[in-house]
Amino acid sequence: MFFSNINYIEKNITEVQDAKFKNSLNILSKYVPVSFERMANYANSYPIGVFEDDKKGWLEWYEKNKCNNLKLKVTN
């Protein structure tokens, strides 16, 4: 689930940043920092450079925590 949300964001960052895109960011934000404040731009979009920086942190977090029996929170 963690990587499927990252993949969805990566595939759609230059396309339509729809409700599912923003939901993926919200799901990830429960575990890792997401730079929502950097979305306060004219297009109200998640810039690709910000994504690339955030993704590095997300992958580092995963590597540090993957052996800790990670259980992702279930959301509606």
PQR file with spaces between the fields and no chain letter, atoms N, CA, C, O and H, PARSE charges and radii, in Angstrom:
ATOM       1  N    MET     1       0.825   -1.182    0.000 -0.4000 1.5000
ATOM       2  CA   MET     1       0.000    0.000    0.000 -0.0000 2.0000
ATOM       3  C    MET     1       0.882    1.263    0.000  0.5500 1.7000
ATOM       4  O    MET     1       0.580    2.241   -0.685 -0.5500 1.4000
ATOM       5  N    PHE     2       1.951    1.225    0.762 -0.4000 1.5000
ATOM       6  CA   PHE     2       2.870    2.364    0.835 -0.0000 2.0000
ATOM       7  C    PHE     2       3.419    2.686   -0.553  0.5500 1.7000
ATOM       8  O    PHE     2       3.350    3.828   -1.008 -0.5500 1.4000
ATOM       9  H    PHE     2       2.197    0.431    1.319  0.4000 1.0000
ATOM      10  N    PHE     3       3.963    1.672   -1.217 -0.4000 1.5000
ATOM      11  CA   PHE     3       4.572    1.889   -2.525 -0.0000 2.0000
ATOM      12  C    PHE     3       3.533    2.117   -3.620  0.5500 1.7000
ATOM      13  O    PHE     3       3.819    2.806   -4.599 -0.5500 1.4000
ATOM      14  H    PHE     3       4.019    0.745   -0.847  0.4000 1.0000
ATOM      15  N    SER     4       2.346    1.558   -3.477 -0.4000 1.5000
ATOM      16  CA   SER     4       1.326    1.807   -4.503 -0.0000 2.0000
ATOM      17  C    SER     4       0.900    3.270   -4.492  0.5500 1.7000
ATOM      18  O    SER     4       0.603    3.832   -5.547 -0.5500 1.4000
ATOM      19  H    SER     4       2.114    0.998   -2.682  0.4000 1.0000
ATOM      20  N    ASN     5       0.866    3.894   -3.320 -0.4000 1.5000
ATOM      21  CA   ASN     5       0.544    5.320   -3.250 -0.0000 2.0000
ATOM      22  C    ASN     5       1.670    6.161   -3.834  0.5500 1.7000
ATOM      23  O    ASN     5       1.414    7.136   -4.541 -0.5500 1.4000
ATOM      24  H    ASN     5       1.107    3.437   -2.463  0.4000 1.0000
ATOM      25  N    ILE     6       2.900    5.797   -3.548 -0.4000 1.5000
ATOM      26  CA   ILE     6       4.037    6.523   -4.137 -0.0000 2.0000
ATOM      27  C    ILE     6       4.007    6.380   -5.660  0.5500 1.7000
ATOM      28  O    ILE     6       4.209    7.357   -6.380 -0.5500 1.4000
ATOM      29  H    ILE     6       3.108    5.005   -2.974  0.4000 1.0000
ATOM      30  N    ASN     7       3.757    5.168   -6.145 -0.4000 1.5000
ATOM      31  CA   ASN     7       3.708    4.947   -7.594 -0.0000 2.0000
ATOM      32  C    ASN     7       2.594    5.751   -8.249  0.5500 1.7000
ATOM      33  O    ASN     7       2.782    6.310   -9.329 -0.5500 1.4000
ATOM      34  H    ASN     7       3.594    4.375   -5.560  0.4000 1.0000
ATOM      35  N    TYR     8       1.426    5.813   -7.596 -0.4000 1.5000
ATOM      36  CA   TYR     8       0.315    6.592   -8.159 -0.0000 2.0000
ATOM      37  C    TYR     8       0.707    8.065   -8.274  0.5500 1.7000
ATOM      38  O    TYR     8       0.446    8.706   -9.292 -0.5500 1.4000
ATOM      39  H    TYR     8       1.273    5.359   -6.718  0.4000 1.0000
ATOM      40  N    ILE     9       1.329    8.589   -7.230 -0.4000 1.5000
ATOM      41  CA   ILE     9       1.762    9.988   -7.255 -0.0000 2.0000
ATOM      42  C    ILE     9       2.787   10.200   -8.365  0.5500 1.7000
ATOM      43  O    ILE     9       2.702   11.163   -9.128 -0.5500 1.4000
ATOM      44  H    ILE     9       1.541    8.068   -6.403  0.4000 1.0000
ATOM      45  N    GLU    10       3.754    9.292   -8.445 -0.4000 1.5000
ATOM      46  CA   GLU    10       4.814    9.421   -9.450 -0.0000 2.0000
ATOM      47  C    GLU    10       4.259    9.386  -10.874  0.5500 1.7000
ATOM      48  O    GLU    10       4.707   10.145  -11.734 -0.5500 1.4000
ATOM      49  H    GLU    10       3.823    8.511   -7.825  0.4000 1.0000
ATOM      50  N    LYS    11       3.294    8.515  -11.122 -0.4000 1.5000
ATOM      51  CA   LYS    11       2.716    8.388  -12.467 -0.0000 2.0000
ATOM      52  C    LYS    11       1.844    9.576  -12.839  0.5500 1.7000
ATOM      53  O    LYS    11       1.709    9.903  -14.018 -0.5500 1.4000
ATOM      54  H    LYS    11       2.930    7.898  -10.423  0.4000 1.0000
ATOM      55  N    ASN    12       1.251   10.223  -11.842 -0.4000 1.5000
ATOM      56  CA   ASN    12       0.291   11.283  -12.127 -0.0000 2.0000
ATOM      57  C    ASN    12       0.765   12.688  -11.800  0.5500 1.7000
ATOM      58  O    ASN    12       0.003   13.642  -11.960 -0.5500 1.4000
ATOM      59  H    ASN    12       1.361    9.957  -10.884  0.4000 1.0000
ATOM      60  N    ILE    13       1.992   12.841  -11.349 -0.4000 1.5000
ATOM      61  CA   ILE    13       2.470   14.157  -10.939 -0.0000 2.0000
ATOM      62  C    ILE    13       2.465   15.157  -12.098  0.5500 1.7000
ATOM      63  O    ILE    13       2.236   16.348  -11.887 -0.5500 1.4000
ATOM      64  H    ILE    13       2.611   12.066  -11.219  0.4000 1.0000
ATOM      65  N    THR    14       2.716   14.681  -13.310 -0.4000 1.5000
ATOM      66  CA   THR    14       2.699   15.582  -14.463 -0.0000 2.0000
ATOM      67  C    THR    14       1.376   15.524  -15.208  0.5500 1.7000
ATOM      68  O    THR    14       1.195   16.195  -16.223 -0.5500 1.4000
ATOM      69  H    THR    14       2.903   13.714  -13.481  0.4000 1.0000
ATOM      70  N    GLU    15       0.455   14.718  -14.699 -0.4000 1.5000
ATOM      71  CA   GLU    15      -0.870   14.591  -15.312 -0.0000 2.0000
ATOM      72  C    GLU    15      -1.884   15.347  -14.448  0.5500 1.7000
ATOM      73  O    GLU    15      -1.628   16.466  -14.004 -0.5500 1.4000
ATOM      74  H    GLU    15       0.602   14.173  -13.874  0.4000 1.0000
ATOM      75  N    VAL    16      -3.007   14.731  -14.226 -0.4000 1.5000
ATOM      76  CA   VAL    16      -4.071   15.335  -13.425 -0.0000 2.0000
ATOM      77  C    VAL    16      -3.854   14.988  -11.960  0.5500 1.7000
ATOM      78  O    VAL    16      -3.817   13.814  -11.593 -0.5500 1.4000
ATOM      79  H    VAL    16      -3.216   13.822  -14.587  0.4000 1.0000
ATOM      80  N    GLN    17      -3.713   15.998  -11.133 -0.4000 1.5000
ATOM      81  CA   GLN    17      -3.577   15.781   -9.695 -0.0000 2.0000
ATOM      82  C    GLN    17      -4.981   15.846   -9.081  0.5500 1.7000
ATOM      83  O    GLN    17      -5.395   16.855   -8.509 -0.5500 1.4000
ATOM      84  H    GLN    17      -3.743   16.953  -11.431  0.4000 1.0000
ATOM      85  N    ASP    18      -5.685   14.733   -9.226 -0.4000 1.5000
ATOM      86  CA   ASP    18      -7.086   14.654   -8.833 -0.0000 2.0000
ATOM      87  C    ASP    18      -7.249   14.286   -7.360  0.5500 1.7000
ATOM      88  O    ASP    18      -6.283   14.284   -6.597 -0.5500 1.4000
ATOM      89  H    ASP    18      -5.349   13.914   -9.691  0.4000 1.0000
ATOM      90  N    ALA    19      -8.483   13.977   -6.976 -0.4000 1.5000
ATOM      91  CA   ALA    19      -8.788   13.626   -5.588 -0.0000 2.0000
ATOM      92  C    ALA    19      -8.029   12.375   -5.154  0.5500 1.7000
ATOM      93  O    ALA    19      -7.573   12.301   -4.013 -0.5500 1.4000
ATOM      94  H    ALA    19      -9.268   13.979   -7.596  0.4000 1.0000
ATOM      95  N    LYS    20      -7.884   11.394   -6.040 -0.4000 1.5000
ATOM      96  CA   LYS    20      -7.141   10.174   -5.695 -0.0000 2.0000
ATOM      97  C    LYS    20      -5.667   10.504   -5.455  0.5500 1.7000
ATOM      98  O    LYS    20      -5.039    9.932   -4.565 -0.5500 1.4000
ATOM      99  H    LYS    20      -8.255   11.453   -6.967  0.4000 1.0000
ATOM     100  N    PHE    21      -5.129   11.405   -6.229 -0.4000 1.5000
ATOM     101  CA   PHE    21      -3.749   11.857   -6.056 -0.0000 2.0000
ATOM     102  C    PHE    21      -3.578   12.470   -4.667  0.5500 1.7000
ATOM     103  O    PHE    21      -2.649   12.121   -3.940 -0.5500 1.4000
ATOM     104  H    PHE    21      -5.639   11.871   -6.952  0.4000 1.0000
ATOM     105  N    LYS    22      -4.474   13.380   -4.304 -0.4000 1.5000
ATOM     106  CA   LYS    22      -4.397   14.042   -2.998 -0.0000 2.0000
ATOM     107  C    LYS    22      -4.663   13.056   -1.864  0.5500 1.7000
ATOM     108  O    LYS    22      -4.104   13.201   -0.777 -0.5500 1.4000
ATOM     109  H    LYS    22      -5.230   13.663   -4.895  0.4000 1.0000
ATOM     110  N    ASN    23      -5.512   12.054   -2.106 -0.4000 1.5000
ATOM     111  CA   ASN    23      -5.757   11.023   -1.103 -0.0000 2.0000
ATOM     112  C    ASN    23      -4.487   10.204   -0.869  0.5500 1.7000
ATOM     113  O    ASN    23      -4.183    9.848    0.270 -0.5500 1.4000
ATOM     114  H    ASN    23      -5.966   11.936   -2.989  0.4000 1.0000
ATOM     115  N    SER    24      -3.755    9.908   -1.920 -0.4000 1.5000
ATOM     116  CA   SER    24      -2.493    9.186   -1.774 -0.0000 2.0000
ATOM     117  C    SER    24      -1.511    9.982   -0.919  0.5500 1.7000
ATOM     118  O    SER    24      -0.819    9.413   -0.074 -0.5500 1.4000
ATOM     119  H    SER    24      -4.002   10.198   -2.845  0.4000 1.0000
ATOM     120  N    LEU    25      -1.449   11.287   -1.134 -0.4000 1.5000
ATOM     121  CA   LEU    25      -0.591   12.138   -0.310 -0.0000 2.0000
ATOM     122  C    LEU    25      -1.047   12.112    1.149  0.5500 1.7000
ATOM     123  O    LEU    25      -0.221   12.046    2.059 -0.5500 1.4000
ATOM     124  H    LEU    25      -2.011   11.749   -1.820  0.4000 1.0000
ATOM     125  N    ASN    26      -2.357   12.163    1.367 -0.4000 1.5000
ATOM     126  CA   ASN    26      -2.889   12.132    2.735 -0.0000 2.0000
ATOM     127  C    ASN    26      -2.554   10.822    3.438  0.5500 1.7000
ATOM     128  O    ASN    26      -2.197   10.823    4.616 -0.5500 1.4000
ATOM     129  H    ASN    26      -3.027   12.217    0.627  0.4000 1.0000
ATOM     130  N    ILE    27      -2.668    9.710    2.724 -0.4000 1.5000
ATOM     131  CA   ILE    27      -2.341    8.403    3.311 -0.0000 2.0000
ATOM     132  C    ILE    27      -0.870    8.371    3.704  0.5500 1.7000
ATOM     133  O    ILE    27      -0.531    7.956    4.812 -0.5500 1.4000
ATOM     134  H    ILE    27      -2.958    9.709    1.767  0.4000 1.0000
ATOM     135  N    LEU    28       0.004    8.810    2.798 -0.4000 1.5000
ATOM     136  CA   LEU    28       1.438    8.827    3.095 -0.0000 2.0000
ATOM     137  C    LEU    28       1.761    9.746    4.269  0.5500 1.7000
ATOM     138  O    LEU    28       2.659    9.454    5.060 -0.5500 1.4000
ATOM     139  H    LEU    28      -0.272    9.147    1.899  0.4000 1.0000
ATOM     140  N    SER    29       1.034   10.850    4.383 -0.4000 1.5000
ATOM     141  CA   SER    29       1.333   11.833    5.431 -0.0000 2.0000
ATOM     142  C    SER    29       1.086   11.287    6.834  0.5500 1.7000
ATOM     143  O    SER    29       1.522   11.891    7.814 -0.5500 1.4000
ATOM     144  H    SER    29       0.305   11.086    3.740  0.4000 1.0000
ATOM     145  N    LYS    30       0.403   10.167    6.943 -0.4000 1.5000
ATOM     146  CA   LYS    30       0.192    9.552    8.253 -0.0000 2.0000
ATOM     147  C    LYS    30       1.459    8.881    8.761  0.5500 1.7000
ATOM     148  O    LYS    30       1.569    8.571    9.948 -0.5500 1.4000
ATOM     149  H    LYS    30       0.049    9.676    6.147  0.4000 1.0000
ATOM     150  N    TYR    31       2.414    8.656    7.867 -0.4000 1.5000
ATOM     151  CA   TYR    31       3.650    7.947    8.210 -0.0000 2.0000
ATOM     152  C    TYR    31       4.896    8.773    7.972  0.5500 1.7000
ATOM     153  O    TYR    31       5.865    8.681    8.726 -0.5500 1.4000
ATOM     154  H    TYR    31       2.325    8.908    6.904  0.4000 1.0000
ATOM     155  N    VAL    32       4.871    9.574    6.931 -0.4000 1.5000
ATOM     156  CA   VAL    32       6.051   10.325    6.509 -0.0000 2.0000
ATOM     157  C    VAL    32       5.671   11.782    6.234  0.5500 1.7000
ATOM     158  O    VAL    32       4.515   12.078    5.931 -0.5500 1.4000
ATOM     159  H    VAL    32       4.083    9.649    6.318  0.4000 1.0000
ATOM     160  N    PRO    33       6.639   12.684    6.340 -0.5600 1.5000
ATOM     161  CA   PRO    33       6.335   14.088    6.051  0.2800 2.0000
ATOM     162  C    PRO    33       6.002   14.313    4.571  0.5500 1.7000
ATOM     163  O    PRO    33       6.686   13.805    3.684 -0.5500 1.4000
ATOM     164  N    VAL    34       4.954   15.073    4.329 -0.4000 1.5000
ATOM     165  CA   VAL    34       4.565   15.488    2.973 -0.0000 2.0000
ATOM     166  C    VAL    34       4.529   17.012    2.983  0.5500 1.7000
ATOM     167  O    VAL    34       3.923   17.615    3.869 -0.5500 1.4000
ATOM     168  H    VAL    34       4.398   15.486    5.050  0.4000 1.0000
ATOM     169  N    SER    35       5.163   17.623    2.022 -0.4000 1.5000
ATOM     170  CA   SER    35       5.282   19.088    1.976 -0.0000 2.0000
ATOM     171  C    SER    35       4.021   19.738    1.418  0.5500 1.7000
ATOM     172  O    SER    35       4.049   20.330    0.339 -0.5500 1.4000
ATOM     173  H    SER    35       5.655   17.133    1.302  0.4000 1.0000
ATOM     174  N    PHE    36       2.925   19.629    2.147 -0.4000 1.5000
ATOM     175  CA   PHE    36       1.663   20.228    1.701 -0.0000 2.0000
ATOM     176  C    PHE    36       1.782   21.743    1.559  0.5500 1.7000
ATOM     177  O    PHE    36       1.155   22.335    0.680 -0.5500 1.4000
ATOM     178  H    PHE    36       2.903   19.148    3.023  0.4000 1.0000
ATOM     179  N    GLU    37       2.583   22.374    2.419 -0.4000 1.5000
ATOM     180  CA   GLU    37       2.717   23.825    2.370 -0.0000 2.0000
ATOM     181  C    GLU    37       3.313   24.300    1.051  0.5500 1.7000
ATOM     182  O    GLU    37       3.113   25.450    0.658 -0.5500 1.4000
ATOM     183  H    GLU    37       3.092   21.893    3.133  0.4000 1.0000
ATOM     184  N    ARG    38       4.033   23.438    0.374 -0.4000 1.5000
ATOM     185  CA   ARG    38       4.634   23.807   -0.914 -0.0000 2.0000
ATOM     186  C    ARG    38       3.615   23.684   -2.058  0.5500 1.7000
ATOM     187  O    ARG    38       3.913   24.016   -3.205 -0.5500 1.4000
ATOM     188  H    ARG    38       4.195   22.504    0.693  0.4000 1.0000
ATOM     189  N    MET    39       2.411   23.200   -1.725 -0.4000 1.5000
ATOM     190  CA   MET    39       1.341   23.131   -2.717 -0.0000 2.0000
ATOM     191  C    MET    39       0.575   24.446   -2.786  0.5500 1.7000
ATOM     192  O    MET    39      -0.317   24.601   -3.620 -0.5500 1.4000
ATOM     193  H    MET    39       2.170   22.930   -0.793  0.4000 1.0000
ATOM     194  N    ALA    40       0.910   25.381   -1.926 -0.4000 1.5000
ATOM     195  CA   ALA    40       0.230   26.675   -1.910 -0.0000 2.0000
ATOM     196  C    ALA    40       0.808   27.554   -3.014  0.5500 1.7000
ATOM     197  O    ALA    40       1.407   28.598   -2.757 -0.5500 1.4000
ATOM     198  H    ALA    40       1.634   25.255   -1.248  0.4000 1.0000
ATOM     199  N    ASN    41       0.612   27.102   -4.244 -0.4000 1.5000
ATOM     200  CA   ASN    41       1.105   27.847   -5.404 -0.0000 2.0000
ATOM     201  C    ASN    41      -0.082   28.198   -6.294  0.5500 1.7000
ATOM     202  O    ASN    41      -1.220   27.837   -5.993 -0.5500 1.4000
ATOM     203  H    ASN    41       0.125   26.254   -4.453  0.4000 1.0000
ATOM     204  N    TYR    42       0.179   28.878   -7.350 -0.4000 1.5000
ATOM     205  CA   TYR    42      -0.878   29.346   -8.241 -0.0000 2.0000
ATOM     206  C    TYR    42      -1.765   28.206   -8.743  0.5500 1.7000
ATOM     207  O    TYR    42      -2.985   28.358   -8.817 -0.5500 1.4000
ATOM     208  H    TYR    42       1.104   29.171   -7.594  0.4000 1.0000
ATOM     209  N    ALA    43      -1.174   27.089   -9.080 -0.4000 1.5000
ATOM     210  CA   ALA    43      -1.925   25.950   -9.621 -0.0000 2.0000
ATOM     211  C    ALA    43      -2.436   25.017   -8.535  0.5500 1.7000
ATOM     212  O    ALA    43      -3.152   24.062   -8.835 -0.5500 1.4000
ATOM     213  H    ALA    43      -0.184   26.965   -9.020  0.4000 1.0000
ATOM     214  N    ASN    44      -2.082   25.274   -7.269 -0.4000 1.5000
ATOM     215  CA   ASN    44      -2.462   24.398   -6.157 -0.0000 2.0000
ATOM     216  C    ASN    44      -2.042   22.960   -6.452  0.5500 1.7000
ATOM     217  O    ASN    44      -2.790   22.014   -6.205 -0.5500 1.4000
ATOM     218  H    ASN    44      -1.500   26.050   -7.025  0.4000 1.0000
ATOM     219  N    SER    45      -0.829   22.819   -6.985 -0.4000 1.5000
ATOM     220  CA   SER    45      -0.325   21.500   -7.384 -0.0000 2.0000
ATOM     221  C    SER    45       0.892   21.123   -6.554  0.5500 1.7000
ATOM     222  O    SER    45       1.502   21.955   -5.882 -0.5500 1.4000
ATOM     223  H    SER    45      -0.221   23.587   -7.186  0.4000 1.0000
ATOM     224  N    TYR    46       1.216   19.864   -6.625 -0.4000 1.5000
ATOM     225  CA   TYR    46       2.372   19.310   -5.929 -0.0000 2.0000
ATOM     226  C    TYR    46       3.528   19.299   -6.923  0.5500 1.7000
ATOM     227  O    TYR    46       3.563   18.449   -7.813 -0.5500 1.4000
ATOM     228  H    TYR    46       0.720   19.188   -7.171  0.4000 1.0000
ATOM     229  N    PRO    47       4.479   20.231   -6.786 -0.5600 1.5000
ATOM     230  CA   PRO    47       5.575   20.341   -7.758  0.2800 2.0000
ATOM     231  C    PRO    47       6.457   19.091   -7.794  0.5500 1.7000
ATOM     232  O    PRO    47       6.689   18.457   -6.765 -0.5500 1.4000
ATOM     233  N    ILE    48       6.938   18.751   -8.966 -0.4000 1.5000
ATOM     234  CA   ILE    48       7.738   17.545   -9.137 -0.0000 2.0000
ATOM     235  C    ILE    48       9.037   17.592   -8.325  0.5500 1.7000
ATOM     236  O    ILE    48       9.468   16.566   -7.798 -0.5500 1.4000
ATOM     237  H    ILE    48       6.749   19.267   -9.802  0.4000 1.0000
ATOM     238  N    GLY    49       9.656   18.752   -8.220 -0.4000 1.5000
ATOM     239  CA   GLY    49      10.881   18.869   -7.424 -0.0000 2.0000
ATOM     240  C    GLY    49      10.625   18.601   -5.948  0.5500 1.7000
ATOM     241  O    GLY    49      11.448   17.985   -5.271 -0.5500 1.4000
ATOM     242  H    GLY    49       9.306   19.585   -8.648  0.4000 1.0000
ATOM     243  N    VAL    50       9.493   19.061   -5.454 -0.4000 1.5000
ATOM     244  CA   VAL    50       9.107   18.815   -4.062 -0.0000 2.0000
ATOM     245  C    VAL    50       8.853   17.328   -3.869  0.5500 1.7000
ATOM     246  O    VAL    50       9.264   16.747   -2.865 -0.5500 1.4000
ATOM     247  H    VAL    50       8.824   19.561   -6.004  0.4000 1.0000
ATOM     248  N    PHE    51       8.172   16.713   -4.837 -0.4000 1.5000
ATOM     249  CA   PHE    51       7.922   15.268   -4.769 -0.0000 2.0000
ATOM     250  C    PHE    51       9.236   14.498   -4.690  0.5500 1.7000
ATOM     251  O    PHE    51       9.384   13.593   -3.870 -0.5500 1.4000
ATOM     252  H    PHE    51       7.838   17.185   -5.652  0.4000 1.0000
ATOM     253  N    GLU    52      10.177   14.857   -5.537 -0.4000 1.5000
ATOM     254  CA   GLU    52      11.459   14.148   -5.563 -0.0000 2.0000
ATOM     255  C    GLU    52      12.175   14.259   -4.221  0.5500 1.7000
ATOM     256  O    GLU    52      12.757   13.282   -3.749 -0.5500 1.4000
ATOM     257  H    GLU    52      10.056   15.593   -6.203  0.4000 1.0000
ATOM     258  N    ASP    53      12.139   15.447   -3.600 -0.4000 1.5000
ATOM     259  CA   ASP    53      12.749   15.626   -2.281 -0.0000 2.0000
ATOM     260  C    ASP    53      12.014   14.821   -1.219  0.5500 1.7000
ATOM     261  O    ASP    53      12.637   14.141   -0.404 -0.5500 1.4000
ATOM     262  H    ASP    53      11.667   16.240   -3.984  0.4000 1.0000
ATOM     263  N    ASP    54      10.677   14.901   -1.232 -0.4000 1.5000
ATOM     264  CA   ASP    54       9.874   14.157   -0.262 -0.0000 2.0000
ATOM     265  C    ASP    54      10.082   12.655   -0.420  0.5500 1.7000
ATOM     266  O    ASP    54      10.205   11.934    0.571 -0.5500 1.4000
ATOM     267  H    ASP    54      10.171   15.453   -1.894  0.4000 1.0000
ATOM     268  N    LYS    55      10.122   12.187   -1.661 -0.4000 1.5000
ATOM     269  CA   LYS    55      10.250   10.749   -1.922 -0.0000 2.0000
ATOM     270  C    LYS    55      11.531   10.182   -1.319  0.5500 1.7000
ATOM     271  O    LYS    55      11.532    9.070   -0.792 -0.5500 1.4000
ATOM     272  H    LYS    55      10.022   12.772   -2.465  0.4000 1.0000
ATOM     273  N    LYS    56      12.617   10.943   -1.397 -0.4000 1.5000
ATOM     274  CA   LYS    56      13.878   10.498   -0.790 -0.0000 2.0000
ATOM     275  C    LYS    56      13.677   10.234    0.702  0.5500 1.7000
ATOM     276  O    LYS    56      14.133    9.217    1.224 -0.5500 1.4000
ATOM     277  H    LYS    56      12.615   11.847   -1.825  0.4000 1.0000
ATOM     278  N    GLY    57      12.997   11.149    1.381 -0.4000 1.5000
ATOM     279  CA   GLY    57      12.725   10.990    2.804 -0.0000 2.0000
ATOM     280  C    GLY    57      11.803    9.811    3.078  0.5500 1.7000
ATOM     281  O    GLY    57      11.984    9.093    4.061 -0.5500 1.4000
ATOM     282  H    GLY    57      12.627   11.976    0.957  0.4000 1.0000
ATOM     283  N    TRP    58      10.808    9.610    2.206 -0.4000 1.5000
ATOM     284  CA   TRP    58       9.871    8.499    2.391 -0.0000 2.0000
ATOM     285  C    TRP    58      10.595    7.161    2.287  0.5500 1.7000
ATOM     286  O    TRP    58      10.360    6.254    3.086 -0.5500 1.4000
ATOM     287  H    TRP    58      10.661   10.193    1.407  0.4000 1.0000
ATOM     288  N    LEU    59      11.477    7.047    1.298 -0.4000 1.5000
ATOM     289  CA   LEU    59      12.209    5.796    1.105 -0.0000 2.0000
ATOM     290  C    LEU    59      13.200    5.549    2.238  0.5500 1.7000
ATOM     291  O    LEU    59      13.402    4.406    2.648 -0.5500 1.4000
ATOM     292  H    LEU    59      11.668    7.784    0.650  0.4000 1.0000
ATOM     293  N    GLU    60      13.816    6.614    2.743 -0.4000 1.5000
ATOM     294  CA   GLU    60      14.699    6.474    3.896 -0.0000 2.0000
ATOM     295  C    GLU    60      13.915    5.993    5.111  0.5500 1.7000
ATOM     296  O    GLU    60      14.366    5.102    5.830 -0.5500 1.4000
ATOM     297  H    GLU    60      13.651    7.542    2.410  0.4000 1.0000
ATOM     298  N    TRP    61      12.732    6.584    5.342 -0.4000 1.5000
ATOM     299  CA   TRP    61      11.879    6.168    6.448 -0.0000 2.0000
ATOM     300  C    TRP    61      11.534    4.690    6.311  0.5500 1.7000
ATOM     301  O    TRP    61      11.613    3.943    7.287 -0.5500 1.4000
ATOM     302  H    TRP    61      12.365    7.308    4.758  0.4000 1.0000
ATOM     303  N    TYR    62      11.155    4.264    5.118 -0.4000 1.5000
ATOM     304  CA   TYR    62      10.785    2.871    4.895 -0.0000 2.0000
ATOM     305  C    TYR    62      11.964    1.945    5.190  0.5500 1.7000
ATOM     306  O    TYR    62      11.801    0.926    5.861 -0.5500 1.4000
ATOM     307  H    TYR    62      11.091    4.870    4.325  0.4000 1.0000
ATOM     308  N    GLU    63      13.141    2.294    4.693 -0.4000 1.5000
ATOM     309  CA   GLU    63      14.326    1.464    4.923 -0.0000 2.0000
ATOM     310  C    GLU    63      14.627    1.330    6.416  0.5500 1.7000
ATOM     311  O    GLU    63      15.001    0.253    6.878 -0.5500 1.4000
ATOM     312  H    GLU    63      13.274    3.121    4.148  0.4000 1.0000
ATOM     313  N    LYS    64      14.467    2.410    7.164 -0.4000 1.5000
ATOM     314  CA   LYS    64      14.739    2.384    8.605 -0.0000 2.0000
ATOM     315  C    LYS    64      13.705    1.571    9.367  0.5500 1.7000
ATOM     316  O    LYS    64      14.012    0.999   10.413 -0.5500 1.4000
ATOM     317  H    LYS    64      14.163    3.286    6.788  0.4000 1.0000
ATOM     318  N    ASN    65      12.477    1.514    8.851 -0.4000 1.5000
ATOM     319  CA   ASN    65      11.377    0.916    9.605 -0.0000 2.0000
ATOM     320  C    ASN    65      10.849   -0.400    9.054  0.5500 1.7000
ATOM     321  O    ASN    65       9.935   -0.979    9.640 -0.5500 1.4000
ATOM     322  H    ASN    65      12.227    1.978    8.001  0.4000 1.0000
ATOM     323  N    LYS    66      11.392   -0.889    7.954 -0.4000 1.5000
ATOM     324  CA   LYS    66      10.822   -2.064    7.304 -0.0000 2.0000
ATOM     325  C    LYS    66      10.920   -3.329    8.150  0.5500 1.7000
ATOM     326  O    LYS    66      10.139   -4.257    7.942 -0.5500 1.4000
ATOM     327  H    LYS    66      12.136   -0.419    7.478  0.4000 1.0000
ATOM     328  N    CYS    67      11.836   -3.395    9.081 -0.4000 1.5000
ATOM     329  CA   CYS    67      11.987   -4.586    9.918 -0.0000 2.0000
ATOM     330  C    CYS    67      11.255   -4.439   11.257  0.5500 1.7000
ATOM     331  O    CYS    67      11.424   -5.271   12.149 -0.5500 1.4000
ATOM     332  H    CYS    67      12.471   -2.641    9.250  0.4000 1.0000
ATOM     333  N    ASN    68      10.463   -3.410   11.396 -0.4000 1.5000
ATOM     334  CA   ASN    68       9.742   -3.162   12.644 -0.0000 2.0000
ATOM     335  C    ASN    68       8.287   -3.610   12.574  0.5500 1.7000
ATOM     336  O    ASN    68       7.433   -3.057   13.267 -0.5500 1.4000
ATOM     337  H    ASN    68      10.326   -2.734   10.672  0.4000 1.0000
ATOM     338  N    ASN    69       7.999   -4.615   11.738 -0.4000 1.5000
ATOM     339  CA   ASN    69       6.632   -5.117   11.588 -0.0000 2.0000
ATOM     340  C    ASN    69       5.645   -3.980   11.289  0.5500 1.7000
ATOM     341  O    ASN    69       4.639   -3.810   11.978 -0.5500 1.4000
ATOM     342  H    ASN    69       8.692   -5.065   11.176  0.4000 1.0000
ATOM     343  N    LEU    70       5.958   -3.220   10.256 -0.4000 1.5000
ATOM     344  CA   LEU    70       5.102   -2.088    9.878 -0.0000 2.0000
ATOM     345  C    LEU    70       3.690   -2.552    9.585  0.5500 1.7000
ATOM     346  O    LEU    70       3.482   -3.536    8.877 -0.5500 1.4000
ATOM     347  H    LEU    70       6.775   -3.358    9.696  0.4000 1.0000
ATOM     348  N    LYS    71       2.741   -1.850   10.125 -0.4000 1.5000
ATOM     349  CA   LYS    71       1.341   -2.087    9.815 -0.0000 2.0000
ATOM     350  C    LYS    71       0.744   -0.745    9.462  0.5500 1.7000
ATOM     351  O    LYS    71       0.715    0.171   10.284 -0.5500 1.4000
ATOM     352  H    LYS    71       2.910   -1.050   10.701  0.4000 1.0000
ATOM     353  N    LEU    72       0.273   -0.634    8.247 -0.4000 1.5000
ATOM     354  CA   LEU    72      -0.312    0.628    7.815 -0.0000 2.0000
ATOM     355  C    LEU    72      -1.712    0.764    8.375  0.5500 1.7000
ATOM     356  O    LEU    72      -2.467   -0.206    8.449 -0.5500 1.4000
ATOM     357  H    LEU    72       0.297   -1.378    7.580  0.4000 1.0000
ATOM     358  N    LYS    73      -2.047    1.981    8.768 -0.4000 1.5000
ATOM     359  CA   LYS    73      -3.359    2.255    9.319 -0.0000 2.0000
ATOM     360  C    LYS    73      -4.404    2.141    8.220  0.5500 1.7000
ATOM     361  O    LYS    73      -4.203    2.617    7.103 -0.5500 1.4000
ATOM     362  H    LYS    73      -1.434    2.769    8.708  0.4000 1.0000
ATOM     363  N    VAL    74      -5.506    1.516    8.545 -0.4000 1.5000
ATOM     364  CA   VAL    74      -6.599    1.377    7.587 -0.0000 2.0000
ATOM     365  C    VAL    74      -7.407    2.656    7.591  0.5500 1.7000
ATOM     366  O    VAL    74      -7.814    3.142    8.647 -0.5500 1.4000
ATOM     367  H    VAL    74      -5.670    1.130    9.453  0.4000 1.0000
ATOM     368  N    THR    75      -7.643    3.210    6.387 -0.4000 1.5000
ATOM     369  CA   THR    75      -8.450    4.419    6.253 -0.0000 2.0000
ATOM     370  C    THR    75      -9.639    4.121    5.374  0.5500 1.7000
ATOM     371  O    THR    75      -9.612    3.187    4.572 -0.5500 1.4000
ATOM     372  H    THR    75      -7.313    2.816    5.530  0.4000 1.0000
ATOM     373  N    ASN    76     -10.656    4.895    5.520 -0.4000 1.5000
ATOM     374  CA   ASN    76     -11.868    4.699    4.702 -0.0000 2.0000
ATOM     375  C    ASN    76     -11.702    5.262    3.334  0.5500 1.7000
ATOM     376  O    ASN    76     -12.621    5.184    2.518 -0.5500 1.4000
ATOM     377  H    ASN    76     -10.678    5.654    6.171  0.4000 1.0000
